[in-house]
Amino acid sequence: MQFEHSYSALAPRIYARVGPTPVANPRLVVFNRCLAKELGLDPDVIEREAAAMLSGNQLPDDSNPIAMAYAGHQFGTFVPQLGDGRAILLGELKGRDGVLRDLQLKGAGRTPFSRDGDGRAALGPMLREYLISEAMHALGIPTTRSLAVVTTGEQVFREDVLPGAVLTRVAASHVRVGTFQYFAARGDQDAVRELLDYVIARHYPEARDADVPALAVLKAVAQRQAALIADWMRVGFIHGVMNSDNMAISGETIDYGPCAFMDEYHPNTVFSSIDHSGRYAYANQPAIAQWNLARLAETLLPLIDSDLNKAVSLATDAVQPFIAQFEARFLEGMRRKIGLASAVEGDADLIKRLFATMQDAEADFTLTFRRLALAAEISGEQTALCELFAESSGINNWLRDWHRRLACDPQSVAERVAGMRRVNPAFIPRNHRVEAALNAASEGSDFEPFYQLLGILQRPYDDQPEVAEYEQPPQESERVLQTFCGT
């Protein structure tokens, strides 16, 4: 597969050498041919060999399997050793675009970081990560991707007995905030420095020539995270478990555990069954991202300045503007969602009022913005949108002010509508649709609902009238109130 091994070339204490545990009866159930091509692979060859190779039973000769070490704050509590307890990095592939990407098997067996875990993964959560990561990619949001899911022919014991599977995950890298925390907590500054040099070479080469490279990386990571969280929130995405070990230094979305998309809008929406306090609720995500960045800053203090007080001051100055950076990116995205190409004072208040009206009426997040494009396209056509707001008069007042604002915006109607349709998806991974597809696959070995949903979500901004029912929010009996972590 022409693997490279830049991470396993680092100091041996930064990872553990360990191979996958063979499985009983591997079977390929979904394969991403387009991604294989992007990685410079022959999809016909890989698909033919995928069951054995991507289950861990028969690895490519040039693979060098390792498990990565990391720590992390989980729901605010520091855990000094986490690491890849069920994931094994085979190596890195340079794609057709020249970018190096990790190829990792998730659910590949026990590693030195498994603690009391079995190192395995259940089919449902692996299909969930495949489905939602590819949906996020289609939505234009930076994300890890999924190359394949292979069933193992073995059972996994959680609350229930479940079919096992291995996911092949592709990432710009798997270095996390928690990776830095692991070595900083041990006082291993040599490893922190080596890791920083690695991150600079792989992700932030412009930081190499900065006066303080560590500070330049911190600022760059903050900027990417501000853009990422703004992207999440513009489509109603809730990560659900924003622990510091789930924040990728690359700026990609990583680890699709109890994640979900909102139906009706409410800023305090939580789906994750393990988020009892709402720490990672929809509206809390920017503040949590900043909190995680502060944890990254702590690990870099000795590399920022030898004077601790000065280092703290410089790091604080780097992290402090994060909320303003996020708000600027979010406002920019929301202007596009409501059809504005220009920026004037009062836009933020107009958007805030729309959210307040949506909350009061419990209006569906995705349908509101998609139907707003219709209201922009056809003069006076607001019926479909207003149906989402029941008897709320607030939406009529808001629409009046919105039309006044549109009249001052330098776009033709056609340009505005086309722009709104490019950023307001018609189709998202509705929780009830996702659960139905995963249950069919896990409980009945019926993968057709999964394949159909995947195909729909790969074209989220297109009208697909033949599957228009997939645009709709759930009926009361279909609502998914909790999502669960696959571990």
N, C-alpha and C positions, 0 to 999 in steps of 0.2 A: 504493500500500500504506500510505499515511499514515505514512511513516517520520519519525522524529525523528533528530537528528544531534548529540547532546550530545558524543560523543567527538571527532568531527571539528571541533567548535567550539573544541577546545583548541589550544594553540600548534602551528603546522604541523610543528615538528621532532619532535613526539611520535608522528607517523605519516607515512606516505607515500601520496600520492594515486596510485592505480593502478587500472585497470579489469581485469576478467577477460579472458582470452584466449579467443576463440570456439573452439568445438569443431565437429567435422565433422558428427556425426549424433546429436544428443541424444535420449535416450529415457527417459521416466520409468519406473522399475521398482518403486519403493515410495514411498508418500505417506502422511503422518500426518494424517488428517482431523481427529482429535480435537485434536491440538496446533494445527492451523490455526484451529479454532474458539476455542481458548483464547487465541490471539493476536489475536482479533477479525477474522479473515479469513473470507471466503466460500470454503469448501473446494472448491465446484464450480468457481468461477472460477479459483482458484489451481491446482487440479489440471489444468484445461484448458490453462493457460499454463505449467505447471511445466517442461516439457521445455526450452523456450526460455529462460524467465526464470531458473530455478534451475540452469541450466548456465552462465549468464553470457553467453549469446548475445544476449539481448534484455532488458536490465534495465528495471525500472520507472523511470518518468521522475523520481520523487522520490528515487531512490537516490543515494548519494554514496560510491562505493566507495573504501576505503582499506585499507592494510596496516599493522598495528600493530607498533611497535618494541618489542623486549624482549631481555633478555640471560638468563643463567641459569647455575647450576651443574649440569653434566651429569655424573652419577656422581662428584660431589665436585670436579670441575674447572671453573673459571669460564670461560665463553665470553662475551666482552663484547658480541657481536652475534649474535643469533639472529633473532627477529622472525617475522612471518607470511611464510614463504617460499613458501607455496602456498595461503594462505587470504586471503580478501578480505571485509571487513566492509561490508555494503551499507547498514546503518543500524540503527536501533532501533525496535521496535514496542511500543506500550503495549497490553497485553492487556486482556481483560475484567475482570481483577482489579486493573487500574490499575498493574501492575508493568511497568517498562520492560525489554525483553529485546533482546539483539543478534541479528541475523540475518546469518550468515556463510556464505560458500561456501568449502568446503575441497576443494582440488584444482583451483582455478580458474585456474592459470597462474602464470607467473613474476612476482615482485615484486622491488623493490630489496633484499629480505632473503633471496633464494633461494640466495645463494652459488653453488654449482655445481649446484644442484638444477634439475629440470625444471619444478617448480611443479605437477606433476600428481599424481594419486592413482590407485591401482589399485582395481578394483571390490571385491575381497575385504575389504581393510581398511575401506573405507567402509561396506560392509554390516555388518561386525563392529561398528563404532562405533554404527551405527543400532541394531542388535540389542541390544547390551549396555547402551547408554545408556537405551533404553526399558525393558529388564529392570530396571535399577537404579531407574528412576522407579517402576515397578510394585512394587518391593520397599520403596518409601518412603524411598529414600536420595537426598539432594540431588545433582543431576546436571545437566550440560548435556543437551539433548535433541536429537532428530533430526527434521527436518521432511520430508526427502525424500532419495532417492538417484537421480541421473540418470546413465545411462551416456553416454559421449561419442562412441562409434563410432570411437575412436582407441586405439592401443596405448600401453602404458606399459612402459618397459624397466627392470626390476630384475634380480634373479638370473635371472628368466625374462621372457618377453614376456607381458604381462597386459592384459586389457581395462581401459580407463580409466573413471573415474567421478568425479562431484562430489557431495559430501555437503552438505546445508544444515543447519548446526548452529545451535541456539538456546541462548543462555546468558544468565544474569543480567547478566553482562558477561564480557569476555575479559581483564580486568586481572589480571595474575599477580604473584607475588613478583618474577619476572624483569623485569617492566615497571619496577618501582622500581629494580631493580639496573642496568638499562640507563642510566638518567640519573644515578644516584649514582656509577657508575663513571666517568662523564665530568665529574664535579664540577658538574653542572648542577642546583644546588639550587632554582633557580626552577621547573624542570620537575618536580622531586620534590614541591615544595610544591603546584604546580598539580594534579599527579596525586593527591596526598593530598586536596586540597579536592574533587576530582571523586569520589573513593571515598567520602568522607564524605557528599556530597550524594546519591549513588546508593545506597549500601549501609549506611552507618552514621550517619544524621542525628543520632542521640543524642550522637555524639562532638563535635558542633559546639560544644556548651555546656560541654564538659569543661574543666578547668583546663589540661590539656595534650592537645589533640585528637589529636596523633600517637600519644601513649601510649595513649589510649583506643581508637584504631583497632587498634593492635597487640594489646591485650588482647582486643578483640572478635573479631579474626581468629583468635587463638589458641583462643578458646572454640568458635568454629564448626568449626575444624579438629579439635579434640578430639572433638566430637560426630560429625564426619564419619568420622574414622578408626575410632571405636568402631562406627559403623554398618557400615563396610566389614568389619570383623573379625567382627562378629556373624553375618555370612552367609558367611564364608570367602573374601572377595574379596581379591585381590592386585593392586594397581595395576600393578606391574612396572617403572615408570619414573618414580619420584617425584622427578624433577629439580625445581629451584626454579622453572623456567619452566612446570612442570605443576602448580603449586599456585595455584588461583584465589583471589583476595582475597575473593570472594563466599562462599566455603565450599562450592562445588559441586565434584563430581568432574568433571575435565576431561581430555581426551586418552586415548582408549582404544586404546593401542597394543598392547603385549604383555601386556595384563591377562589374568587367568584366575581361575577359582573352584577352590578345593581340592576334591578328591575325598576321599581318606583324609587324616585330620588329622595334620599334623606342623608344628610352629612354624617350621621352617627351609625350608618349601616355597618354591621358586622355579620359575617357568616361563619367564621372559623369556630369550631366547637371547643378549641382550647384557649380562645381569647376571651376569657370570662369578664375582664374589666373593660374591654373595648380599646385596649392600647393601640391596636392596629386598625381601627375603624377608618373608613374612607377619608374623612376630613383630617385625621391625625397623621396621615402618611408623610406630609412634608416635614412636620416637626420630628417625627421618628427618624426620617432620613438625616436630618441635621444632627440628631442625637448620635446616630451611628457614625457620622462623620467626625464628631467630637471624639469618639472612641478611637477612630483611626488617627486623629491628630495626636492623641496621647502616646500612641506607639512611636510616633515620628519625632517627638520632642528632642531627644538627644541628637538627631540628625538635622534638626532645624537650627539649633544654636547650643553651644556648650553652656551658656548662661541660661539656667532653667527659667528664670523669670522672663527673660527676653524671648525665649522659645515659646512660652505660654502666651505671651502677648501677640507674637507673630501668628501663631496657630489660631488664636481666638479671632484675630482680624481676618483670617482666611475663611473660617467657618461661619462667622457672624452674619455675613451678607447672604447666606444661603436662602433664607425665607424670601428675601427681596428678589433674588435670582429666580427662584421658583415662581413667585407671583408674576414676574415679568413674562416668563415663558408660558405660564398658564393663561394669562390675559391675552397674550399673542394667539395662543391656540383657540381660546374661546371667541375672540374676534372673528377668526376664520369660520368657526362653527355657526355664528349668527350672520355671516355674510358680509363682514366688514374688511375692506382692504386698507383703509386708512385708520389712523389713531387720533382720537380727540378726547379731551377731558370729558369725563362723564361716562365713558364706555364701561369702566369697571363697575360703576353704580348700576348701569343698565343690565349688565350680566348678573350682578348680585340680586337685583330685583327679580330677574327671571328664575333664578334658583329658589328664591323665597316663595315665589308663586308655585313652582313645581312642588316644593315641599308641602305647602298648604294643601294642594290638591292631590298629593301622592301620585303625581304624573310619572309615567314611564320615562326614564332617562333617555334611552336610545330613540324611542319613537318620537319624543318631543323634538329633538333636533333634526331627525330625518324629515318629519312633517313640516318643520319650519322652512326647509328648502322648498317644499311645495307651495307654501304661503308666499315665498319670495318670487316664485316662478309665475304664478297665476294671480293676477290682481284680484283681491277679494276672496281668494280661495283659502279660507281659514277653518273651514268646518271640521276637517279631519284632525287638525291640531287641537281645536277647542274641545273636541270630544274627549280628549285626555284629561281635561280640567273640570269635568262635570259642570257644576253651576258656578264655578269660580269667576267672578267678574274681574279678578286681578289680571287674568291673561288678556282680556280685551283692552284694558288700560295699557298693559305692557306692549301689546302689538301696535297700538296707536303711536307710542313713543318710538318703537323700533322702526316703523315705517318713516317717521320723521327723520330718524338717524340715517336710514338707507338713502334718503333723498339727497343727503349731503356727501354721500360716498362715491368716489370717482370710478364706478364700474358700470358696465352694461348689465341688464338683467341676466343675459345669457352667461356672462362671465361670473356673476355672483352665484348663480344657481350651480354652475359647473364646479365652482370652488367649494361650495357647501356640500355637494354630493361627494367630493373627494375626501372630506374630513368627517362626515357624519355617516357612520356605517348603517346599513339596513339590517345587517345580520351580525350578531355577537354570539358567543357561546352561552346561550341562556342556560341557567343552572338546571332547569328541569329537563331540557333537551340533553344536556351532557350526562346527567344521571341516568336517564332512560337508555342512552346509548351504551354507557358503561355497564349498566346492569344486564342488558341483553347479551353483551359479550362475556361478562364474568359468570353469569348464572346459566345462560343457555347456549354459550358458544356461538351466538349469532352476532356476526360482525357487520352485517349490512347496515344497521342504523348508525354505527360508528363511521363507516365509509361514507354514507350519505351526508352525515353532519359535517365530516371533514371536508368534503367537496364543496359544500355550501359556504363554509367559513373561509375557504381559500379565495373567495370573491366577495368580501364583506361589503364593498361599496357599490356593487352592481345590483340593479333590480333583477330579481329572479322570480318572476311571477308564478312559475310552476311549483315553487316551494314557499309561497308567500306566508303560509302558516308558521314558518320558522322565524318570521319577524316578530310574532306576537308574544307578549308576556304570558306567564302561566295563568291558568285558571286557579281559583283559590285551592282546589284539591290537588293541584300540581306543584304548588310552591315548595321550593327547597329552602328550609330555614337554617340549616347547618351544613357546613362542608367539613371534611375530615382530612387530617394528615395521614399520609400513606405509611408512616413508620409505626 
